[in-house]
Amino acid sequence: MQKTYSAKPGEVEREWFVADLENQVLGRAASEIAKILRGKHKPRYTPHIDTGDFVIAVNVEKIKLTGNKLANKKYFRHSGYIGNLKSVTAQELMESHPDRLLLSAVRGMLPKNTLGRAQLKKLKIYAGPEHPHEAQQPTPLPLTAKKE
């Protein structure tokens, strides 16, 4: 009888991927990135161990939202003080901080615990096409998301 394999934290080999998000749909790209960060694309995936890889997301300012989401979708933040709930539309967030749009989408697709926070740290987001991670020799991430 074969034993079930469970990955150990020291045995995990991490790769680097670069995802060009120009003309990609936000949700579809975020789900692909979350899958890579969790390690679900690997045969040695273990749910309670961080087996994921690093992802560099470039051209985030050129990402697309379908339908009327740019005008209607709202993002909220709260300082903790009474009456200090701030809201901003996706359009305003895209103009001021396009990286937070992708960060929020990917964060929602990861576990809400210490493991999820560790996996989110492996995501590097850049608004333009340049990134400082050439030394890691990242391979292009083939996004299967449809382009619109």
C-alpha positions in Angstrom: 0.0 0.0 0.0 1.3 3.4 -1.0 1.6 6.2 1.6 0.1 9.6 1.0 2.9 12.2 0.3 2.9 15.3 2.5 5.3 18.1 1.5 7.7 19.5 4.2 8.4 23.2 4.4 12.2 22.7 3.7 11.6 20.5 0.6 9.6 23.1 -1.4 11.4 24.4 -4.5 10.1 27.8 -5.5 10.0 29.2 -9.0 9.4 32.8 -10.2 6.7 33.7 -12.8 6.0 37.0 -14.4 2.4 37.7 -15.4 1.7 40.4 -18.0 -1.8 41.7 -17.2 -2.2 44.0 -20.1 -5.8 43.6 -21.4 -6.5 40.8 -19.0 -9.8 40.5 -17.0 -9.2 41.2 -13.3 -11.0 38.2 -11.7 -9.7 35.6 -14.2 -6.1 36.8 -13.8 -6.4 37.0 -10.0 -7.7 33.4 -9.8 -4.7 32.1 -11.9 -2.3 34.1 -9.8 -3.9 32.8 -6.5 -3.6 29.2 -7.9 0.2 29.7 -8.4 0.7 31.4 -5.0 -1.0 28.5 -3.2 0.9 25.9 -5.2 -2.2 24.1 -6.6 -0.4 23.7 -10.0 2.2 21.4 -8.5 1.7 17.7 -8.0 3.2 17.9 -4.5 0.5 20.4 -3.3 -0.2 20.1 0.4 -3.1 22.3 1.8 -1.4 23.2 5.1 2.1 23.9 3.7 3.0 26.9 1.6 4.1 25.1 -1.6 3.4 28.0 -3.9 5.7 30.0 -6.2 6.5 33.7 -6.6 4.4 35.8 -9.0 5.5 39.1 -10.5 2.5 41.0 -11.9 3.4 43.8 -14.4 1.2 46.2 -16.4 -1.5 46.2 -13.7 -2.7 49.7 -14.8 -3.9 48.1 -18.0 -6.1 45.5 -16.4 -9.8 45.3 -17.5 -13.0 45.0 -15.6 -16.1 43.7 -17.4 -19.6 45.2 -17.4 -20.2 48.4 -15.3 -17.8 47.3 -12.5 -15.5 50.4 -13.0 -18.3 52.7 -12.0 -20.4 50.5 -9.7 -17.9 48.3 -7.8 -16.9 49.8 -4.5 -13.9 49.1 -2.2 -14.1 49.9 1.5 -11.6 50.5 4.2 -12.0 51.4 7.9 -9.6 53.0 10.3 -11.3 51.6 13.3 -12.7 54.9 14.5 -16.4 55.4 14.7 -17.9 56.8 11.4 -14.6 56.5 9.5 -15.7 54.1 6.8 -14.2 55.2 3.5 -15.4 53.9 0.1 -13.9 54.4 -3.3 -15.1 53.1 -6.7 -13.0 50.8 -8.9 -12.4 53.7 -11.3 -11.0 56.0 -8.7 -8.9 53.1 -7.2 -7.6 52.3 -10.7 -6.5 55.9 -11.3 -4.8 56.4 -7.9 -3.5 52.9 -6.9 -4.0 50.2 -9.6 -1.9 47.7 -7.6 -4.5 47.7 -4.8 -7.1 46.5 -7.2 -5.2 43.3 -8.0 -4.0 42.9 -4.4 -7.6 43.0 -3.1 -8.8 40.4 -5.7 -6.0 38.0 -5.0 -6.3 38.4 -1.2 -9.9 37.4 -1.3 -9.0 34.1 -3.1 -6.4 33.0 -0.5 -7.0 31.5 3.0 -7.8 34.0 5.7 -5.1 32.9 8.1 -1.3 33.0 8.7 -0.8 30.7 5.7 -2.7 33.0 3.4 -0.7 36.0 4.6 2.5 34.2 3.9 1.4 33.3 0.4 0.3 36.8 -0.4 3.9 38.0 0.4 5.1 36.1 -2.6 3.1 38.4 -4.9 5.0 41.4 -6.3 2.8 44.0 -8.1 4.1 46.7 -10.5 2.0 49.2 -12.4 4.3 49.5 -15.4 6.2 46.9 -17.5 9.4 47.1 -15.5 10.3 45.1 -12.4 13.5 44.7 -10.3 13.4 40.9 -10.2 15.5 40.0 -13.3 18.1 38.3 -11.2 15.5 35.6 -10.3 15.1 34.7 -14.0 11.3 34.6 -14.0 9.5 32.6 -16.6 6.4 34.0 -18.3 3.1 32.9 -16.8 0.7 31.7 -19.5 -2.6 33.2 -18.4 -5.5 31.2 -19.7 -7.8 34.1 -19.1 -9.6 35.3 -22.2 -8.7 38.7 -23.5 -11.4 41.2 -24.3 
